[in-house]
């Protein structure tokens, strides 16, 4: 799994930040990948290739603060968790349409980071229909897309009737809608773990993001947001 910075439709960049600074090997690996992608951005400006980051084997992961259950919990993915790795996940993964819009903006870059975003969009475009059970692309209003031919969402951040003021808020709204309309999909995903009484204590919906502010916003609205330990466990186990 890779981590990329988020850009809005106006081509602004949201900074990458870990939610929690737990001193565990998995989180250190996340930080190393973050540093590597920052070097991609810098090398794009200088026109020089970045140094590759060393990959380390993942030891036994730490206990999750927000336990997710494969096939039971729904994972809502922010832009800084590249969806190209979602094929490894056993849970339903929801990609908010604003994330698609941000990836489109990143794809316009001529750097290696832009190429990575293009590969991610190619993956999503080819899998959103054929893998419609475990992979969903959802608008902030709760509609699912089966094709990505048209992949923009009309929003008015100045609308006083709504609380959304930026792309983060749209991603959060998508996650909240998913939480309000959650249903148990473990039988459709045919995951034996979720069907054997292991769902006790598991969260229904969890937001995956490395943006601290977005995580705080989610928790303030009673929506679980993955901590650094949670993200490390999900990466290690494919939850």
C-alpha positions as CSV (number, residue, x, y, z in Angstrom):
1,X,0.0,0.0,0.0
2,X,1.2,3.5,-0.8
3,X,0.4,6.8,0.7
4,X,-0.1,10.0,-1.4
5,X,-0.9,13.6,-0.5
6,X,-4.3,14.8,-1.3
7,X,-5.1,17.5,-3.8
8,X,-8.4,19.3,-4.2
9,X,-10.1,20.2,-7.4
10,X,-8.3,23.6,-7.1
11,X,-4.9,21.8,-7.2
12,X,-4.1,22.6,-3.6
13,X,-2.3,20.0,-1.5
14,X,-3.4,18.6,1.8
15,X,-0.4,17.7,4.1
16,X,0.2,14.1,5.0
17,X,0.1,13.4,8.8
18,X,-0.1,10.2,10.8
19,X,-3.1,10.2,13.2
20,X,-1.1,8.7,16.1
21,X,2.7,8.5,16.6
22,X,2.8,5.0,18.1
23,X,6.4,3.7,18.2
24,X,5.6,0.3,16.6
25,X,7.4,-1.2,13.5
26,X,4.4,-1.0,11.3
27,X,3.9,2.7,11.9
28,X,7.6,3.3,11.3
29,X,7.1,1.6,7.9
30,X,4.2,3.9,7.2
31,X,6.4,6.9,8.0
32,X,9.1,5.5,5.7
33,X,6.7,5.3,2.8
34,X,5.4,8.8,3.6
35,X,9.0,10.1,3.5
36,X,9.5,8.3,0.2
37,X,6.5,9.9,-1.5
38,X,7.6,13.3,-0.2
39,X,10.9,12.6,-2.0
40,X,8.9,11.8,-5.1
41,X,7.3,15.2,-5.0
42,X,10.7,16.9,-4.5
43,X,12.3,14.9,-7.2
44,X,9.6,15.9,-9.6
45,X,10.5,19.5,-9.1
46,X,14.2,18.8,-9.5
47,X,13.9,16.3,-12.3
48,X,16.0,13.7,-10.4
49,X,14.9,10.2,-9.5
50,X,14.3,9.5,-5.7
51,X,16.2,6.9,-3.7
52,X,14.1,3.8,-3.2
53,X,12.8,3.1,0.4
54,X,13.8,-0.2,2.0
55,X,10.9,-2.6,2.6
56,X,10.9,-4.4,5.9
57,X,9.0,-7.5,6.9
58,X,6.0,-6.8,9.1
59,X,6.2,-8.4,12.6
60,X,3.2,-9.3,14.6
61,X,0.9,-6.2,14.7
62,X,-0.2,-4.5,17.8
63,X,-3.7,-4.5,19.2
64,X,-6.1,-2.3,17.2
65,X,-7.7,0.7,18.9
66,X,-10.6,0.5,16.5
67,X,-11.1,-3.2,15.8
68,X,-12.4,-4.0,12.3
69,X,-13.7,-7.4,11.3
70,X,-13.1,-8.8,7.8
71,X,-16.3,-8.9,5.9
72,X,-18.2,-7.1,8.6
73,X,-16.6,-3.7,8.9
74,X,-16.8,-1.2,6.0
75,X,-13.6,0.7,5.3
76,X,-14.0,4.2,3.9
77,X,-10.8,5.2,2.3
78,X,-9.3,8.7,2.1
79,X,-7.0,9.8,-0.8
80,X,-3.8,9.3,1.2
81,X,-4.4,5.6,1.3
82,X,-4.0,4.5,-2.3
83,X,-7.0,2.3,-3.3
84,X,-4.8,0.2,-5.6
85,X,-4.1,-2.0,-2.6
86,X,-7.8,-2.6,-1.8
87,X,-7.7,-6.0,-3.6
88,X,-5.9,-7.3,-0.5
89,X,-8.7,-6.3,1.8
90,X,-11.4,-8.8,2.9
91,X,-13.9,-6.1,3.9
92,X,-16.1,-3.9,1.8
93,X,-14.1,-0.8,0.8
94,X,-15.9,2.4,0.0
95,X,-14.1,5.0,-2.1
96,X,-15.8,8.4,-1.8
97,X,-16.2,10.2,-5.1
98,X,-14.3,13.2,-3.8
99,X,-11.3,10.9,-3.5
100,X,-11.7,10.0,-7.2
101,X,-11.7,13.7,-8.0
102,X,-8.6,14.3,-6.0
103,X,-6.8,11.3,-7.7
104,X,-7.7,12.8,-11.1
105,X,-6.0,16.0,-10.0
106,X,-2.9,14.2,-8.9
107,X,-2.9,12.2,-12.2
108,X,-2.3,15.5,-14.1
109,X,1.2,15.6,-12.6
110,X,4.1,14.4,-14.7
111,X,6.0,13.0,-11.8
112,X,6.2,9.4,-10.6
113,X,3.5,10.3,-8.1
114,X,1.2,11.3,-11.0
115,X,1.9,7.9,-12.7
116,X,1.0,6.1,-9.4
117,X,-2.3,8.0,-9.3
118,X,-3.0,7.1,-12.9
119,X,-2.4,3.4,-12.1
120,X,-4.8,3.7,-9.1
121,X,-7.5,5.2,-11.3
122,X,-6.9,2.5,-13.9
123,X,-7.4,-0.1,-11.2
124,X,-10.6,1.5,-9.9
125,X,-12.1,2.0,-13.4
126,X,-11.6,-1.7,-14.2
127,X,-12.7,-3.1,-10.9
128,X,-15.6,-0.9,-9.7
129,X,-18.1,-3.0,-11.8
130,X,-16.5,-6.4,-11.8
131,X,-15.8,-6.2,-8.0
132,X,-19.0,-4.4,-7.1
133,X,-19.5,-6.4,-3.9
134,X,-16.2,-5.6,-2.1
135,X,-15.5,-2.3,-3.8
136,X,-17.9,0.7,-3.9
137,X,-17.5,4.2,-5.3
138,X,-20.0,6.4,-3.5
139,X,-21.0,10.1,-3.7
140,X,-21.4,12.2,-0.6
141,X,-25.2,11.8,-1.0
142,X,-25.0,8.0,-0.9
143,X,-25.3,7.1,-4.5
144,X,-23.1,4.3,-5.9
145,X,-21.3,4.6,-9.2
146,X,-21.0,1.5,-11.4
147,X,-19.0,3.3,-14.1
148,X,-16.4,6.1,-13.7
149,X,-17.0,7.7,-17.1
150,X,-18.5,10.7,-15.3
151,X,-16.8,11.1,-12.0
152,X,-17.3,14.6,-10.6
153,X,-19.7,15.9,-8.0
154,X,-21.3,19.3,-8.0
155,X,-20.8,20.9,-4.7
156,X,-21.3,24.4,-3.3
157,X,-19.1,25.0,-0.3
158,X,-20.8,28.4,0.3
159,X,-24.3,26.8,0.8
160,X,-25.3,27.8,4.3
161,X,-27.8,25.0,4.4
162,X,-25.0,22.4,4.6
163,X,-21.9,22.0,6.8
164,X,-19.5,20.9,4.1
165,X,-16.8,23.5,3.4
166,X,-14.0,21.5,1.8
167,X,-13.1,18.1,0.2
168,X,-12.4,16.7,3.7
169,X,-16.0,17.4,4.7
170,X,-17.3,15.7,1.6
171,X,-15.3,12.6,2.4
172,X,-16.5,12.7,6.0
173,X,-20.1,13.1,4.8
174,X,-19.7,10.0,2.7
175,X,-18.4,8.0,5.7
176,X,-21.3,9.3,7.9
177,X,-23.9,8.3,5.3
178,X,-22.3,4.8,5.1
179,X,-22.5,4.5,8.9
180,X,-26.1,5.6,9.0
181,X,-27.0,3.1,6.3
182,X,-24.8,0.2,7.3
183,X,-25.8,-3.4,6.7
184,X,-24.1,-6.6,7.4
185,X,-22.5,-7.8,4.1
186,X,-20.4,-10.6,5.6
187,X,-22.6,-13.3,4.0
188,X,-22.2,-11.8,0.5
189,X,-18.4,-11.6,1.0
190,X,-18.4,-15.2,2.2
191,X,-15.9,-14.4,5.0
192,X,-15.9,-17.3,7.5
193,X,-14.5,-15.1,10.3
194,X,-17.4,-12.7,10.3
195,X,-19.9,-15.5,10.3
196,X,-18.5,-17.3,13.4
197,X,-19.4,-14.9,16.2
198,X,-16.2,-12.8,15.8
199,X,-18.0,-9.5,15.2
200,X,-18.5,-8.7,18.9
201,X,-16.7,-5.4,19.5
202,X,-16.0,-4.8,15.9
203,X,-16.8,-1.5,14.3
204,X,-19.3,-1.2,11.6
205,X,-17.7,1.6,9.6
206,X,-14.1,3.0,10.0
207,X,-12.5,5.9,8.2
208,X,-8.9,5.1,6.9
209,X,-6.9,8.3,6.6
210,X,-3.5,9.7,7.6
211,X,-4.9,13.2,7.9
212,X,-5.0,14.0,11.7
213,X,-7.6,16.8,11.2
214,X,-9.9,14.6,9.3
215,X,-9.6,11.9,11.9
216,X,-10.5,14.4,14.7
217,X,-13.5,15.6,12.7
218,X,-14.7,12.0,12.3
219,X,-14.3,11.2,16.0
220,X,-16.1,14.5,16.9
221,X,-19.1,13.1,15.0
222,X,-18.9,9.7,16.7
223,X,-17.4,8.0,13.6
224,X,-14.5,5.6,14.2
225,X,-11.3,6.7,12.5
226,X,-8.3,4.4,12.3
227,X,-5.3,5.3,14.4
228,X,-1.7,4.6,13.4
229,X,-1.9,1.2,15.1
230,X,-5.2,0.4,13.3
231,X,-3.7,1.2,10.0
232,X,-0.6,-0.9,10.7
233,X,-2.8,-3.9,11.7
234,X,-5.0,-3.5,8.5
235,X,-1.9,-3.4,6.3
236,X,-0.4,-6.5,8.0
237,X,-3.6,-8.6,8.1
238,X,-5.6,-7.3,5.1
239,X,-8.6,-6.7,7.3
